Amino acid sequence: MNQFSFQYPQAFLLLLLFYICAKWCPARSTAIYFPHLKVLLGGREVKSKIPAILKWIGITMLITALSSPVLTDEYKNTKKQGRDIMLIIDSSDSMRQRGFDPQDPYKNKFDVVKEVVNDFISRRKDDRIGLINFASIAFVASPLTFEKDFLHKIVDMQRLGIAGKRTAINDALLQGYRILSESDAKSKIAILLTDGMDNMSRISFDEIRKLISSGGIKLYTIGIGSYRDYDAGYLQALAKAGGGKFYSAENGAQLAKIYADIDKLETSKIKSKSIVKRDYLYIYPLFLAILSLLLFIYTRTAKGV
């Protein structure tokens, strides 16, 4: 926002000095006195005010230039460093279970998960987010993208059964880590959500844990439903290897809170630097001052004063 000010406003005190001098110290010059000049002029004394006006304009503009008028424009250069986040969502047959949302007992787990995931995506303003859907197989539903509207549509298009009926957690993690490992982002996060136990993966637990431990990617794991549905120890071990945290959610409200907690933990880095631009405008009143004083001298000379 532009802001006008004077760098040396105290210079305007000189105007008072000039006024006092003009009032009490008038300029004296050698002149021939004609006692009957008024009679010769017909009783009228013609005196132009233009030289005086030009003189005071010149003095005022000169002092204004001396006070250094400045136009200041201050703005912030904000640099945001987002994260790359891969959402890995279970769509196996067990996600058809209803009653996960107390407000709507007819919704199945998968429908509730999609709503919560969409809300999480909306919260992340400066991050790239991708989506992996897994059951018997794992496939990339969306690559990492900043396009949130596109990602919402992809989430809404996900259906139960399109990846099979069983659960391949390790294979899904392998897919997610493969994509994140190719990313240039300094901060990378994977969020795994499941309500089952791995019974379909081709990669072993030891192999995936080794990959997670050396990948430089933080892993959060979420088990939904009752503890009988999923292996809490298994998910805890994965989260520990990935330097993240394990969560459990028995209903949709708890799941929404978990994603909100992760959103707070993984805030984007924002660096802000103020930049001030100053335009010095003294040249404009200085030009007017010189012009006015030159005209003042001209009018005085022309009238022979």
N, C-alpha and C positions, 0 to 999 in steps of 0.2 A: 504494500500500500504506500503511495506517495505521500510524503510529509514535507511541508515547506517550513523553513526556519531560517534564522540569522545566526551565523557563527559568532559574530561579535556585536550583539545588539547594543552594548554600551556605547558604541560609536555614535548612536543617535543623540547622545548628550551634546555633541558638537553643534547640533542645530540650535540648542539653547544659547550656546556661546556666540554663534553668528547673529542670533536675534538681539542679544544684549549689545553686541558691538554695533549693529545697525541702528539700535535705538539711542545709545549713549556715546558712540564713537563714530559719528558720521564722517565720511571722507571729505577732506578739504583740498581744494584746488585753487590755483591763481585765477582770478576772474576780474573783469572790469565792471564796476558797479554803475548802473544807469538808474538814477533815482526816479525818473519818470517813464520807466519802461511800460508800466501798465497803461499809461495814457496813450503811448504810441501804439499799443496793441488793442486799443479800443476798450480798455477796461477788462479784457479777458486774458487770463493766463492759460495757455494751452500746454498741458504737460501729459505726455503719453505714459501709460502704465506698462506698456509692453516690455521695455528694458528691465524694469523691476521684476516682472513676472518671470522673464527668461533667466534673470540672475538667480532668483530663488529656486526655480526648477533645477538649474544647474547645480546649485549648492546641495539641494536635497538629494538629487540623484548621485552626486559625488559621495555624499555621506552614506547613502544606501549601498553603493558599491563597496565602500570601505567596511561596512558591516558584514559583508560577504553573505549574500542570500544563497541558501543551499536547498536543493530538492533531494530528499533522502528516500530511497526505495530499499526496504528491507524484506528479504524473503528467506525461506528455509529450504535448504537442499537436503531432502530426505532420501536416505538410501535404505531400502528394505531388503532384508535377506530372508527369503522364505525357505520352506522345507519341501522335500519330496516325500510324499506319504503314499504308501501302498496299502489299500484296504483289501483284506483277504477274508471272504465271506463264505460260510458253509451253506450249501443249498441241498444237502442230502435229504433223504426221505423223512428223517426224524424232525426236520424243521417244519413239517406239516402240523405238528402238535398245536392245539388251540389252548386258550386260557392263559397265555403268557402276558396278555394285557388285561388287567383287572377292569379297565374302563370299557373294553369291548371283547368279551370272552370268545367271540366268533372269529376273531383274527388269529391267524396262525403265527408262529414265531418268525417266519421269513418276512411276512408283511410288516410286522413291528420293527424288525431289523432294518428293513429298507427305509422306513420313516425316520428312524434314529440316524441312520447313515446319511440320509439327505440333509438332515438338520446339521450334522457335523460338517458336511461339505460346505454348507452355507456359511458356517462360522469361519472357515479358513479362507481369508481374503488374498493372501500373497503366496500361497503354496501351490505346487503341482500335486495333483492327486490322481492315482490310478486305482483300478478295481480288478480283483481276481475272484472269479466264481469257481467254487470247487465242490465236488462230491466224489464220484468214482474217479473222475479226472479233474484236472485243474486247467482252466483256460483264462486268457487275458480278456476280460470284458471291455476294459478301457486302458489304454496306455496312460502314462503320466501326462496330465494336461492342466492348463490354467482355465480352460473353458468350463466353468461351473454349470452353465445351462445344459451343455452337451452331456456332462457327467450325470446330472439329475435325470436326464432322459434315459441314459444307459442303465442307471439304477432301477428306474421304473420298469424297464423292459425285462429285467431279470425274472426268471420263472423257476419254480421248483421242478426238478427232474431233467433239466436240459444238460446237466453234467453227470447224470446218473443218480443212483440211490445210496451208494455206500460213501465212505469217508476217507479221503486221501490227504491228510493234514500235511505230511512231510513233502509230498509232491507240490502242494500249493505253496508252501514256504519256499521251496526251491525255485518255483516260477517267480515269486515276488522278489526274492533276493537276486535272481538273475537280472531282472529289470533294474532294480535299484543299484546294483553294482556297476551298471553302465552309465549311471547318472553322474553329472559333474557337481551336483549340489553338495555343500559341505555338511549338511544335516539330512539324514535319511531315516525314515521311520516306517515300520511295518506294524499293522494292527490286525491280528488274527482273531476271528470270531468263529466259534464252533459249539455245537451241542452234543458232539459225539466223540468216539474214540477212533483212532486211526486203524483202519482194517483193509486198506487198499493200496497204500503207497509202495512204490518200487524202491524208494530210497529208505535206508534204515534210520532209526533214531540217532544212533551214534554219528552217522555221516551228516545228518542235518544239523545236529548240535555243534559239530566241529565247524560246519560252514557258518552257522550263526555266530559262533564265538569269534571268528576271524574276519567277519564281513564288515565291521565298522558301522553296522546298521542297528538301531535300537528297535527292539521287539516288545510290543505289548500283546498279551494274550487274554482273551475273554472267553470264559465258559458260561453258557446260558442254560437255564433250566435247573434241575436239581443235580446234586453232586453224583447221583447214580447214573446220570446221563453221560457225563464226560469224565475223563481222567484228570483230576485237578493236579495231581503230582506231576503228571506228564507236561501239562501246560505251564506249571510253575518252573519246571526245569528248563523249558524252552525260553521263558521270559528271563530267567536268570542268565542263561547263556547269551542272550541278546542284550543284556544290560538294561532291561525294562522292568515291567511289573505285570503280575497276574491279577486278573479281576474275575469275580463271579457275579452273575446277575440272575436272580430268580424270577424277575418280571421286567416288563418294559420300562417302568419308571427307574429301576436300578440301572438298566442298560443305558438309558439316556443320561443318567448322572455319571456313569463311567466315561462315556464319550466326552461329556463336558469337562470332567477332571483331566482327561488326556489333552483336551484342547487348551486348558490352563497351563498344564505342565510343559507343553511344547509350543510356547508362544514364539512368534516370528521376531527376529532381531531387527530393531529399527534404530538407525543412526541418523541424527539430525544435526545440521550445521547451519548457523545463521550467516547469511551473506548480506552485507550492507553496501549499496551503491549510492554514491553521492555525485550530484551534478552541481557544480559551482556556477551561479548565474550572474556574477558580478559584472560580466562583460556587457550585459544589456543596460543596466543603469549607468554604467561608465560611458557607454556610447551616447546615451541621452544627455548626460552631463556635459560631455564635450560639445555636442551639437548645440545645446542650449546656450552654453557660454560663448561659443563662436557667434551665434545669432545675437547674443547680448552685445558683444563687442562691435558687431556690424551695425546694429541699430544705433549704438552710441556714436560710432564714427560717422554714420550717415547723417545724423542730426547735429553733428558737430559739438556734442556734449563733452 
